[in-house]
């Protein structure tokens, strides 16, 4: 067999194999097949509207939490608090009544009504961190291997607090007013202090 003819057949074979192994698809079809980027805003909106309200309704009274921790700290932290990471910091959704002590630029100072009243601050300006995200117990660490997704969830929740929740109540508050609050708190298991506690507000209701 003529060597030029032989090499020609081989070249044709290679071209045919290569042609059959190449598939041309529309870019739009490829994009649809690829998993989309996590939409933290949409996730948080669904969480806020559909899942969080029930959690807020079942928030523990802050005085009951305080007594439970004083009675049996391990049991109280296990039953009433949450955390995504292992450590001393735990988070809880709490509710209670308080009297406005002062309305400040960055927060609202209150006296929480109790057998032993204590001071607390409802944060209104510097709402950062993972307090509400973790206190809600609605975010499963195993479902979010990407740390940035978890951080974005916290940021979206905090933005709702700053832009919508705070603006709905702070302009109407005055010293001496009584309020009912529901919010998220952070506690250190090794150093539990309720005095000067910071409360991330989710619901604030003015009482007569």
Buried (B, 14 or more C-beta within 10 A) or exposed (E): EEEEEEEEEEEEEEEEEEEEEEEEEEEEEEEEEEEEEBEBBEBBEEBBEEEBEEBBEEBBBBBBBBEBBEEEBEEBBEEBBBBBEEEEBBBBBBBBBBBBBEBEEEBBBBBBBBEEEBBBBBBBEEBEBBBBBBBBBBBEEEEBEEEEBBBBBBBBBBEBBBEEBBEEBBEEBEEEBBBBBBBBBBBEBEEBEBEEBBBBBBBBEEEE
